[in-house]
Amino acid sequence: MFTAYRQDEELSEEASLRLATMFGAGVACTGTGLCGAVTGALMAISMKHGRGTVDDLEAKPRTYELGKQFMTKFKEKVGSCICEEIIGVNIGTPEQLQEARDLKLFETTCLDAVKTAADILDQIL
């Protein structure tokens, strides 16, 4: 999500992939944190609207507001912003991760969450 919406002139694809890696699968593949699509979208909002200097104090509350708007809309459409609550299993254990793979949750439920996040992000950005 973040890599697709990054600002090319600010950050390379390689750097954005490295930066966002930790935030997938409920943050560090714990399954209990924010959905990776949500985290990536919040990072994209922050990259576009966030503080670019220490003195830009107005950017912070504006960026927080956009992030809250995103999360509210996402939760309304998907039901939650938390990985485990969205897919119904905690992929933080090897057994549950395999169950999610067997049920093809990454190709179905997660893909739907990514599409929803992109639709909302298109409206916000």
Contact map, one row per residue, 1 for C-alpha under 8 A:
11111000000000000000000000000000000110011001000000000000000000000000000000000000000000000000000000000000000000000100010000000
11111100000000011001000000000000000000011011000000000000000000000000000000000000000000000000000000000000000000000000000000000
11111100000010011001000000000000000000010000000000000000000000000000000000000000000000000000000000000000000000000000000000000
11111100000000000000000000000000000000000000000000000000000000000000000000000000000000000000000000000000000000000000000000000
11111110000000000000000000000000000000001001000000000000000000000000000000000000000000000000000000000000000000000000000000000
01111111011000010000000000000000000000000001001000000000000000000000000000000000000000000000000000000000000000000000000000000
00001111111000000000000000000000000000000000001100000000000000000000000000000000000000000000000000000000000000000000000000000
00000111111110000000000000000000000000000000000000000000000000000000000000000000000000000000000000000000000000000000000000000
00000011111100000000000000000000000000000000000000000000000000000000000000000000000000000000000000000000000000000000000000000
00000111111100000000000000000000000000000000000000000000000000000000000000000000000000000000000000000000000000000000000000000
00000111111110110000000000000000000000000000000000000000000000000000000000000000000000000000000000000000000000000000000000000
00000001111111110000000000000000000000000000000000000000000000000000000000000000000000000000000000000000000000000000000000000
00100001001111111000000000000000000000000000000000000000000000000000000000000000000000000000000000000000000000000000000000000
00000000000111111100000000000000000000000000000000000000000000000000000000000000000000000000000000000000000000000000000000000
00000000001111111110000000000000000000000000000000000000000000000000000000000000000000000000000000000000000000000000000000000
01100100001111111111000000000000000000000000000000000000000000000000000000000000000000000000000000000000000000000000000000000
01100000000011111111100000000000000000000000000000000000000000000000000000000000000000000000000000000000000000000000000000000
00000000000001111111100000000000000000000000000000000000000000000000000000000000000000000000000000000000000000000000000000000
00000000000000111111110000000000000000000000000000000000000000000000000000000000000000000000000000000000000000000000000000000
01100000000000011111111100000000000000010000000000000000000000000000000000000000000000000000000000000000000000000000000000000
00000000000000001111111100010000000000000000000000000000000000000000000000000000000000000000000000000000000000000000000000000
00000000000000000011111100110000000000000000000000000000000000000000000000000000000000000000000000000000000000000000000000000
00000000000000000001111111111000000100110000000000000000000000000000000000000000000000000000000000000000000000000000000000000
00000000000000000001111111111000001110100000000000000000000000000000000000000000000000000000000000000000000000000000000000000
00000000000000000000001111111110101100000000000000000000000000000000000000000000001000000010000000000000000000000000000000000
00000000000000000000001111111111111100000000000000000000000000000000000000000000011100000000000000000000000000000000000000000
00000000000000000000011111111111111100000000000000000000000000000000000000000000000000000000000000000000000000000000000000000
00000000000000000000111111111110000000000000000000000000000000000000000000000000000000000000000000000000000000000000000000000
00000000000000000000001111111110000000000000000000000000000000000000000000000000000000000011000000000000000000000000000000000
00000000000000000000000011111111100000000000000000000000000000000000000000000000000000000111100000000000000000000000000000000
00000000000000000000000011111111100000000000000000000000000000000000000000000000001100001111000000000000000000000000000000000
00000000000000000000000001100111110000000000000000000000000000000000000000000000011100000101000000000000000000000000000000000
00000000000000000000000011100111111000000000000000000000000000000000000000000000011100000000000000000000000000000000000000000
00000000000000000000000001100001111101100000000000000000000000000000000000000000111000000000000000000000000000000000000000000
00000000000000000000000111100000111111100000000000000000000000000000000000000000111001000000000000000000000000000000000000000
10000000000000000000001111100000011111110000000000000000000000000000000000000000001000000000000000000000000000000000000000000
10000000000000000000000100000000001111111000000000000000000000000000000000000000000000000000000000000000000000001100100000000
00000000000000000000000000000000011111111100000000000000000000000000001001000000100000000000000000000000000000000000100000000
00000000000000000000001100000000011111111110000000000000000000000000000000000000000000000000000000000000000000000000000000000
11100000000000000001001000000000000111111111000000000000000000000000000000000000000000000000000000000000000000000000000000000
11001000000000000000000000000000000011111111100000000000000000000000000000000000000000000000000000000000000000000000110010000
00000000000000000000000000000000000001111111110000000000000000000010010000000000000000000000000000000000000000000000000000000
01000000000000000000000000000000000000111111111000000000000000000000000000000000000000000000000000000000000000000000000000000
11001100000000000000000000000000000000011111111100000000000000000000000000000000000000000000000000000000000000000000000000000
00000000000000000000000000000000000000001111111111000000000000100110000000000000000000000000000000000000000000000000000010001
00000000000000000000000000000000000000000111111111100000000000100000000000000000000000000000000000000000000000000000000000000
00000110000000000000000000000000000000000011111111000000000000000000000000000000000000000000000000000000000000000000000000000
00000010000000000000000000000000000000000001111111000000000000000000000000000000000000000000000000000000000000000000000000001
00000000000000000000000000000000000000000000111111100000001001100000000000000000000000000000000000000000000000000000000000000
00000000000000000000000000000000000000000000111111110000001101100000000000000000000000000000000000000000000000000000000000000
00000000000000000000000000000000000000000000010011111101101100000000000000000000000000000000000000000000000000000000000000000
00000000000000000000000000000000000000000000000001111101000000000000000000000000000000000000000000000000000000000000000000000
00000000000000000000000000000000000000000000000000111111000000000000000000000000000000000000000000000000000000000000000000000
00000000000000000000000000000000000000000000000000111111100000000000000000000000000000000000000000000000000000000000000000000
00000000000000000000000000000000000000000000000000001111100000000000000000000000000000000000000000000000000000000000000000000
00000000000000000000000000000000000000000000000000111111111100000000000000000000000000000000000000000000000000000000000000000
00000000000000000000000000000000000000000000000000100111111110000000000000000000000000000000000000000000000000000000000000000
00000000000000000000000000000000000000000000000000000001111111000000000000000000000000000000000000000000000000000000000000000
00000000000000000000000000000000000000000000000011100001111111100000000000000000000000000000000000000000000000000000000000000
00000000000000000000000000000000000000000000000001100001111111110000000000000000000000000000000000000000000000000000000000000
00000000000000000000000000000000000000000000000000000000111111111000000000000000000000000000000000000000000000000000000000000
00000000000000000000000000000000000000000000000011000000011111111100000000000000000000000000000000000000000000000000000000000
00000000000000000000000000000000000000000000110011000000001111111110000000000000000000000000000000000000000000000000000000000
00000000000000000000000000000000000000000000000000000000000111111111000000000000000000000000000000000000000000000000000000000
00000000000000000000000000000000000000000000000000000000000011111111100000000000000000000000000000000000000000000000000000000
00000000000000000000000000000000000000000000100000000000000001111111110000000000000000000000000000000000000000000000000000010
00000000000000000000000000000000000000000100100000000000000000111111111000000000000000000000000000000000000000000000000000000
00000000000000000000000000000000000000000000000000000000000000011111111100000000000000000000000000000000000000000000000000000
00000000000000000000000000000000000000000000000000000000000000001111111110000000000000000000000000000000000000000000000000000
00000000000000000000000000000000000000000100000000000000000000000111111111000000000000000000000000000000000000000000000110010
00000000000000000000000000000000000001000000000000000000000000000011111111100000100000000000000000000000000000000000000000000
00000000000000000000000000000000000000000000000000000000000000000001111111110000000000000000000000000000000000000000000000000
00000000000000000000000000000000000000000000000000000000000000000000111111111000000000000000000000000000000000000000000100000
00000000000000000000000000000000000001000000000000000000000000000000011111111111100000000000000000000000000000000001100100000
00000000000000000000000000000000000000000000000000000000000000000000001111111111100000000000000000000000000000000000000000000
00000000000000000000000000000000000000000000000000000000000000000000000111111111000000000000000000000000000000000000000000000
00000000000000000000000000000000000000000000000000000000000000000000000011111110000000000000000000000000000000000001000000000
00000000000000000000000000000000000000000000000000000000000000000000000001111111100001000000000000000000000000001001000000000
00000000000000000000000000000000000000000000000000000000000000000000000001111111100011000000000000000000000000000000000000000
00000000000000000000000000000000000000000000000000000000000000000000000001110111111011000000000000000000000000000000000000000
00000000000000000000000000000000011001000000000000000000000000000000001001100111111011000000000000000000000000000000000000000
00000000000000000000000001000001111000000000000000000000000000000000000000000001111111000000000000000000000000000000000000000
00000000000000000000000011000011111100000000000000000000000000000000000000000001111111100100000000000000000000000000000000000
00000000000000000000000001000011100000000000000000000000000000000000000000000000011111111110000000000000000000000000000000000
00000000000000000000000000000000000000000000000000000000000000000000000000000011111111111000000000000000000000000000000000000
00000000000000000000000000000000001000000000000000000000000000000000000000000111111111110000000000000000000010000000000000000
00000000000000000000000000000000000000000000000000000000000000000000000000000000001111111000000000000000100011000000000000000
00000000000000000000000000000000000000000000000000000000000000000000000000000000000111111100000000000000000000000000000000000
00000000000000000000000000000010000000000000000000000000000000000000000000000000000110111110000110010000000000000000000000000
00000000000000000000000000000111000000000000000000000000000000000000000000000000001100011111100110000000000000000000000000000
00000000000000000000000010001110000000000000000000000000000000000000000000000000000100001111111111010000000000000000000000000
00000000000000000000000000001111000000000000000000000000000000000000000000000000000000000111110110000000000000000000000000000
00000000000000000000000000000100000000000000000000000000000000000000000000000000000000000111111110000000000000000000000000000
00000000000000000000000000000000000000000000000000000000000000000000000000000000000000000011111111000000000000000000000000000
00000000000000000000000000000000000000000000000000000000000000000000000000000000000000000010111111100000000000000000000000000
00000000000000000000000000000000000000000000000000000000000000000000000000000000000000001111111111110000000000000000000000000
00000000000000000000000000000000000000000000000000000000000000000000000000000000000000001111111111111000000000000000000000000
00000000000000000000000000000000000000000000000000000000000000000000000000000000000000000010011111111100000000000000000000000
00000000000000000000000000000000000000000000000000000000000000000000000000000000000000000000001111111110000000000000000000000
00000000000000000000000000000000000000000000000000000000000000000000000000000000000000001010000111111111110000000000000000000
00000000000000000000000000000000000000000000000000000000000000000000000000000000000000000000000011111111110000000000000000000
00000000000000000000000000000000000000000000000000000000000000000000000000000000000000000000000001111111100000000000000000000
00000000000000000000000000000000000000000000000000000000000000000000000000000000000000000000000000111111100000000000000000000
00000000000000000000000000000000000000000000000000000000000000000000000000000000000000000000000000011111111100000000000000000
00000000000000000000000000000000000000000000000000000000000000000000000000000000000000100000000000011111111111000000000000000
00000000000000000000000000000000000000000000000000000000000000000000000000000000000000000000000000011001111111100000000000000
00000000000000000000000000000000000000000000000000000000000000000000000000000000000000000000000000000001111111100000000000000
00000000000000000000000000000000000000000000000000000000000000000000000000000000000000000000000000000001111111110000000000000
00000000000000000000000000000000000000000000000000000000000000000000000000000000000001100000000000000000111111111000000000000
00000000000000000000000000000000000000000000000000000000000000000000000000000000000000100000000000000000111111111100000000000
00000000000000000000000000000000000000000000000000000000000000000000000000000000000000000000000000000000011111111110000000000
00000000000000000000000000000000000000000000000000000000000000000000000000000000000000000000000000000000000111111111000000000
00000000000000000000000000000000000010000000000000000000000000000000000000000100000000000000000000000000000011111111100000000
10000000000000000000000000000000000010000000000000000000000000000000000000000000000000000000000000000000000001111111110000000
00000000000000000000000000000000000000000000000000000000000000000000000000000000000000000000000000000000000000111111111000000
00000000000000000000000000000000000000000000000000000000000000000000000001001100000000000000000000000000000000011111111100000
00000000000000000000000000000000000011001000000000000000000000000000000001000000000000000000000000000000000000001111111110000
10000000000000000000000000000000000000001000000000000000000000000000000000000000000000000000000000000000000000000111111111000
00000000000000000000000000000000000000000000000000000000000000000000000000000000000000000000000000000000000000000011111111100
00000000000000000000000000000000000000000000000000000000000000000000010011000000000000000000000000000000000000000001111111110
00000000000000000000000000000000000000001000100000000000000000000000010000000000000000000000000000000000000000000000111111111
00000000000000000000000000000000000000000000000000000000000000000000000000000000000000000000000000000000000000000000011111111
00000000000000000000000000000000000000000000000000000000000000000000000000000000000000000000000000000000000000000000001111111
00000000000000000000000000000000000000000000000000000000000000000100010000000000000000000000000000000000000000000000000111111
00000000000000000000000000000000000000000000100100000000000000000000000000000000000000000000000000000000000000000000000011111
